[in-house]
Amino acid sequence: MPGRGPGSPAGPLQQAAPRTRHPGRKRHPDRLVFQGILFVLYTGIGREHLPPELGFGSGMTCWRRLAEWAGDGVWPRLHEEPLAKLRGANVLDFSRAAVDGSHIRASKGPQETGRSPVEWGRAGSKHHLITDATGIPLAVTLSGGNRNDVTQLIPLLDAVPPVRRQRGRPRRRPDVVLGDRGYDHDTYRRLVWALGVKPVIARRGTEHGSGLGTQRWVVERTFAHLHWFRRLRIRWEIRDDVHEAFLTLGCALICWQRLVSLP
């Protein structure tokens, strides 16, 4: 996936057309810049501290290219590539999906933030994730830290891309969606039914031990994998699209790791 060279017509990363009238400085190779973005994602280092001796280009070059590719829709396509391969290998399980949200701290007053109910009112954001039955990330969204999880239930289902395979129609909707008590709202249950998906959501006020946790734990495990990338543990980006680019890239890498681990 990331190994495809710049300019490859089938690859998600496309080489920009060279300027002829005012060429200016030569554009840094996309492959090296992509490696610099990966370095920032894995280590959490600030872009201004990216070591120039690594050859990835300056931190500002990596940041600009990250935003440029976000505007071109590169990161969602990069996520869809391994999803399609996983479905082609009969690994992707749409029989049920699990949803959950996770709060992270935010700095520098980014756009999608709010006073956190769990961080003494500090500014924060929320990552909202939907996975298949085995924990493969299907989609991720971003919201303010004060937003209720249930408000992102429909956007999460809508964010799942049509996952193609060699034969048959692309698959987008799971049969069942599992959620904890934070998603307990009859209005949203009706909206989920309208999408052709069965909602299985724990009711508030009921005793624990419903058994949903034995199936929902996969989304919590995927959150642990996602936040293993140090850049996603605290939100440093002011722009939503830049942070969402890191989020989608993290999901793509998790899918790719699952793909290469197949026998």
N, C-alpha and C positions, 0 to 999 in steps of 0.2 A: 504493500500500500504506500507507505512513505517513500519507498525505494524507487518509485517511478521517476524518471528523469524529467527535468523541465522541458516543456515543449511537446511532450508526448500527447497525441490527440486523444488518447483514452484515459489519461491521468487527470485527477481532480485539480492538480496544480498546473496552471497554464502559464507559459512564458509570455510576458507582455511584449507587444510589438515594439521594435526599436524605433527611437526617434531619429529622423534623418536630417531635418532642417537645423535643429539645435540639439545635437546629441548630448552635450554635457558629459558628466561623469558616467562611466560605464556602470550599468545596473549590476548589483551584486547577485551572484547566482542564486536562484530560488532554492536549490537543494541545500546550500549552506545556510541560508536564512531560515529555512524550515528547521534545520538542526538547532539553530540558535533559539527558535521559539520552543522547541522541545526541551532544551537546556533550562530555559526559564520556567517552563511548566513543572519539570521534575524537581528542580532545586529550590524554586521560590525566590530566586535572586532578583533584585530590582533590575530593570532593563538598563539603567544607567551604570550598573556595576558589571555588566556583561564583559568578561575579559576579552580584549581585542586580539590577544595572541591565539585564541581558539580558531580564528578565521571565519567566524559566523557573521561578521559585519558588526556595525555598531548597534547598541541597544535601540537607538531611535530607528535605525533601518528595520530591525526586526519588528518593532512596534508598528511602524507604518505599513509594512507588508502584511502583518497580522490583520490590521484594520482593513487594508485593501482587499484581502482575500475574504474577509467577513462580508464586505459589501458585494463581492462577486458571488456569494453563496458557496464558496469552496468547502467550508467546514461541514455543513450538513451533507454534501455529496461525499466527503471523506468518511463520514459515519455510515452512510448508506452502502458503501462498497463492501465492508466486511459483514454487514447485516445480510446482504444478498448472498454472500458466500456461505454464511452460517445457515441460512435457510436452504440453500442448495445442498448442504451436507446433512439436512434433516436434524439440525441441532436446535434451531429456533423453535420454541414451543409457545404457540399462540392460544393454547387451551385456557390459560389464565394469565393475568398480569397483576403486578403488585405496585402500589403507589405509596409514596411517603415524601415527607419534607424534612429538611435539615437546615438549621440556622447557623450562619457564620457571621463573624465580626466583619465590619467594614470600616474603612478609613477614608480620609480625604473627601467625605461628603458626596459619594457617588449618587447617581440618579435613583435607581431602584433600591431605596433604603427606607427604614422606618425604625421607630423606637422598639427595641427588642423586649418582649415580656420575660425573657430568661437571662438577660445580660444587664440587669439594673438600668434599663432604659437606654442603653447605648445604641448607637446606630448599627444596623445590621441588615443583611440580606438573607434570602432563603433560596436554597436549591430544591427544586421539586423534580422527582425522578419517577419514571415508570419503567419497569423491567418485565421481561417475559417470565415464564414459570421457573426458569433456571437461574434468573438473575442477570441475564444479558440486558444491558441498558438499551431501551428503545427510543427514549426521548428525555430531554431535560429542559426545564424552564427556570426563569429567574424572577423573583419578586422581592418586595420590601419585607423586612424582618417582622413587621407587624401584620402581615397578611395571613388570613386563615388558610390552612392547607386546602380546605374544600373548594376555595375559589379557583384553585389551579387544576381541579380534577378534569374539567372539560378541556381547557387548553392543553393539558398533558395528552389526553386521548387524541386531540386534533393534531398534536405535534408529531405523532408517530408517522413516519413516512411509509408510503406503499413499498413493501419489501418484495422484490421480484424473485423469481427463480427461473430455471431454464424452461419449464413448462407450467402452464396454468396461469391464472390471474394473480397479480400482486396481492399480498395480504397486508392489511393495515389494522384491522380491529381484532382485539382478543375476544374470546368467548365470554370470559368473566374477568372482572376487575376486583381486586381485594384491597380493602382499606381499613384503617383503624378507626377509633371513635372520633378522631378529628374530622372525618369525612361524613359523619352521621348527619344527614340533612335530606329530608324527603324530596325537596325541590330538585336537588342534584341527582337523587336516585332516578327521578323521572327523566331528567335530561340524559342520563347515561343509558336508560332503557331506550330512549328515542334514537340513540346511535346504534342500536342493535347489540348492546353489550349488557350482560347481567351484572348488576352491582351486588357484591357480597361485602357488606360493611357492618362492623360491630356497632351495636346500639349503646348509647350513653346510658349510664345507670344500671347496666347489667353486670353480672359478676364476670370476672375474668375466667378463662378456661374454655372459651368458645372453640378453641382449636385453630383459629385463623393464624395464630402466631407460628404454627408449624409450617405454614405455607408462605407467610409474609416475610419471614426472616431473610429471604434472598435479596430483597430490596435494601435492607439494612447492611447486608454484607457488601452489596455493590456500592453503597455510600462510603463504606470504609475503604474500598478500593479507589473510589473517585477522590476522596480526600487524602489518599496516600500521596497524590501529587501536591507538593507543598504550596504551589501557587494558588490552589483552590481552598486552602484552609482558612485564609483571611483574604477578604476582597480588597485589593489595592487599586483596582482600575476604577476610574471615574465613569467612563463610558460603559453602558450596558452591553453594547455589541462586542466590545473587546473582551469583557469577562465571559460573555456567552460563548465567544469563540474558544476560549480556554476550556470551558465546560464541555462543549461539543467535541473538542479534540481529545479530552480525557475519556469521554465515552467511546470514541472511535478506537483509542488505544486499548481499552479494556476488551472491546470486541475483537480487535486484532490479536490480542494475547490469547483469547479463548480459541480463536481460529487456528493459530499456529500450534496450540497444544493438542489439537485433535490427532488421533493416531493415523 
